[in-house]
Amino acid sequence: MFLIVGLGNPGAQYAHTRHNVGFKAVDVIAEKYGFSAWREKFDGLIAEGKIGGEKVYLLKPQTFMNLSGNSVVKTAMFYKILPDNIVVIHDDIDLPIDKIKAKTGGSSGGHNGIKSIDSHITNAYHRIRIGVGRPKSDAVSYVLSGFSKEELENLYQNIEIIANNIDVLLQNGIAAFCNKIGMLKA
């Protein structure tokens, strides 16, 4: 059993911002694999389904980014999902808009959603980082801003790559997933 968390901020005013790429990614995964409708639970929106024969819960915390760990820990504890089987998808300002990277553990890189999750469940979970580009000025204003048309095309291409290959991560691990997306992004 797996938990895939997409990070973002609740509310229509944030829906199309750089900080909400995690929400967009799990929405695409839910649609691609025919997950249940989203329902409110554990301070978030949750959907369930299967990917590659594996039972998977998708979660979009509705607590704002810096409190994401509250929703993640409640969900993980209820379903008894260990950090090894948790995948968090989030924006990363240290990656160019056309890049995706994945890893297990590591530092938060200053990302408040990741800091919150780390403080609740340790940092021993998998992360898929979607590049949103480096701000020229204030990082907070930047991640709460929207995308250009060209950037959106890149973003959705990256999200499709993640959705089309998430089964590799669940069945074969993070290294196999990194190899696969590396080949696709080369």
C-alpha positions as CSV (number, residue, x, y, z in Angstrom):
1,M,0.0,0.0,0.0
2,F,1.3,3.5,-1.0
3,L,0.5,7.1,-0.2
4,I,1.2,9.7,-2.9
5,V,1.0,13.2,-1.7
6,G,0.7,16.2,-3.9
7,L,1.7,19.5,-2.2
8,G,-0.1,22.8,-2.7
9,N,-2.3,25.4,-1.1
10,P,-6.1,25.1,-0.9
11,G,-8.3,27.8,-2.5
12,A,-9.0,29.0,-6.0
13,Q,-6.6,31.9,-5.7
14,Y,-3.7,29.4,-5.5
15,A,-4.9,26.8,-8.0
16,H,-2.7,27.9,-10.9
17,T,0.4,28.9,-9.0
18,R,3.9,27.4,-9.0
19,H,3.4,26.1,-5.4
20,N,0.5,23.9,-6.5
21,V,2.2,21.7,-9.1
22,G,1.9,18.8,-6.6
23,F,-1.9,19.1,-6.6
24,K,-1.9,19.2,-10.4
25,A,0.3,16.1,-10.6
26,V,-1.9,14.0,-8.3
27,D,-5.0,15.2,-10.2
28,V,-3.5,13.8,-13.4
29,I,-2.5,10.5,-11.7
30,A,-6.1,10.2,-10.3
31,E,-7.6,10.7,-13.8
32,K,-5.1,8.5,-15.6
33,Y,-5.6,5.5,-13.2
34,G,-9.4,5.9,-12.6
35,F,-9.2,6.7,-8.9
36,S,-12.3,7.3,-6.8
37,A,-13.7,10.8,-6.4
38,W,-11.9,13.1,-4.0
39,R,-13.3,13.1,-0.5
40,E,-12.5,15.2,2.6
41,K,-10.6,13.2,5.2
42,F,-7.5,13.8,7.5
43,D,-7.4,17.6,6.8
44,G,-7.1,16.9,3.1
45,L,-8.7,15.5,0.0
46,I,-8.1,11.8,-0.5
47,A,-8.8,9.5,-3.4
48,E,-8.1,5.8,-3.7
49,G,-7.3,3.4,-6.5
50,K,-4.7,1.0,-7.9
51,I,-1.5,1.6,-9.9
52,G,0.2,-1.5,-11.3
53,G,-1.7,-3.8,-9.0
54,E,-0.7,-1.7,-5.9
55,K,-3.3,-0.1,-3.6
56,V,-2.6,3.6,-3.6
57,Y,-4.1,6.6,-1.7
58,L,-3.6,10.0,-3.2
59,L,-3.6,13.0,-0.8
60,K,-3.9,16.8,-1.3
61,P,-3.4,18.4,2.2
62,Q,-5.8,21.2,2.7
63,T,-3.9,22.8,5.6
64,F,-1.7,25.2,3.6
65,M,1.8,24.3,2.6
66,N,3.6,24.9,5.9
67,L,1.3,22.6,7.8
68,S,1.2,19.7,5.2
69,G,2.7,17.3,7.7
70,N,-0.4,17.3,9.8
71,S,-2.5,15.8,7.0
72,V,0.2,13.4,5.9
73,V,0.9,11.9,9.3
74,K,-2.9,11.5,10.0
75,T,-3.3,9.6,6.7
76,A,-0.2,7.5,7.1
77,M,-1.0,6.5,10.6
78,F,-4.6,5.6,9.8
79,Y,-3.6,3.4,6.9
80,K,-0.4,2.2,8.5
81,I,1.8,3.4,5.7
82,L,5.5,3.6,6.5
83,P,7.7,6.4,5.1
84,D,9.2,3.8,2.6
85,N,5.8,3.7,0.9
86,I,5.2,7.5,0.8
87,V,5.8,9.6,-2.2
88,V,5.6,13.4,-2.1
89,I,5.4,15.5,-5.3
90,H,6.2,19.1,-5.0
91,D,7.6,22.3,-6.6
92,D,11.3,23.0,-6.5
93,I,12.7,26.5,-7.3
94,D,16.2,25.2,-7.5
95,L,15.3,23.2,-10.7
96,P,14.7,24.7,-14.1
97,I,11.2,24.6,-15.4
98,D,12.0,21.7,-17.7
99,K,13.5,19.4,-15.0
100,I,12.1,16.6,-12.8
101,K,14.2,14.9,-10.1
102,A,13.5,12.3,-7.6
103,K,15.2,11.1,-4.4
104,T,14.6,9.5,-1.0
105,G,15.3,11.6,2.1
106,G,17.6,14.6,2.1
107,S,17.1,18.2,3.2
108,S,14.0,20.2,2.7
109,G,15.9,22.8,0.6
110,G,13.9,25.5,2.4
111,H,10.5,24.1,1.2
112,N,8.1,24.6,4.0
113,G,5.8,21.8,3.0
114,I,8.7,19.3,3.1
115,K,9.9,20.8,6.4
116,S,6.5,20.1,7.9
117,I,6.4,16.5,6.7
118,D,9.9,15.9,7.8
119,S,9.0,17.0,11.3
120,H,6.0,14.6,11.5
121,I,7.3,11.4,9.8
122,T,11.1,11.8,9.3
123,N,12.6,12.5,6.0
124,A,12.9,8.9,4.8
125,Y,10.2,9.1,2.2
126,H,10.4,9.5,-1.6
127,R,10.2,12.9,-3.3
128,I,9.5,13.9,-6.8
129,R,10.6,17.4,-7.4
130,I,9.1,19.4,-10.3
131,G,11.2,22.4,-11.4
132,V,9.4,25.7,-11.4
133,G,12.4,27.9,-12.2
134,R,14.5,30.2,-10.1
135,P,13.0,33.5,-8.9
136,K,14.8,36.7,-9.8
137,S,13.6,38.3,-6.6
138,D,11.3,37.3,-3.6
139,A,10.8,33.5,-3.5
140,V,7.5,33.6,-1.7
141,S,5.9,35.9,-4.3
142,Y,7.4,33.8,-7.1
143,V,6.0,30.5,-6.0
144,L,2.6,32.1,-5.5
145,S,2.7,33.4,-9.1
146,G,1.4,31.7,-12.2
147,F,3.0,30.3,-15.3
148,S,3.5,31.6,-18.8
149,K,1.9,29.6,-21.6
150,E,5.3,28.1,-22.6
151,E,6.0,27.2,-18.9
152,L,2.6,25.5,-18.6
153,E,3.4,23.3,-21.6
154,N,6.6,22.2,-20.0
155,L,4.9,21.7,-16.7
156,Y,2.2,19.4,-18.1
157,Q,4.8,17.5,-20.1
158,N,6.6,16.8,-16.9
159,I,3.5,15.9,-15.0
160,E,2.6,13.4,-17.8
161,I,6.0,11.8,-17.5
162,I,5.5,11.4,-13.8
163,A,2.0,10.0,-14.2
164,N,3.0,7.6,-17.0
165,N,5.9,6.2,-14.9
166,I,4.8,6.4,-11.3
167,D,4.2,2.6,-11.5
168,V,7.9,2.1,-12.0
169,L,8.6,3.8,-8.7
170,L,5.9,1.8,-6.9
171,Q,7.0,-1.5,-8.3
172,N,10.8,-1.1,-8.8
173,G,11.9,1.7,-6.5
174,I,13.2,5.2,-6.7
175,A,16.4,4.3,-8.6
176,A,14.5,2.6,-11.4
177,F,12.1,5.6,-11.6
178,C,15.1,8.1,-11.8
179,N,16.6,6.0,-14.5
180,K,13.4,6.0,-16.5
181,I,12.6,9.7,-16.2
182,G,16.3,10.5,-16.9
183,M,16.1,8.6,-20.2
184,L,12.9,10.4,-21.1
185,K,14.2,13.9,-20.2
186,A,17.6,13.4,-21.9
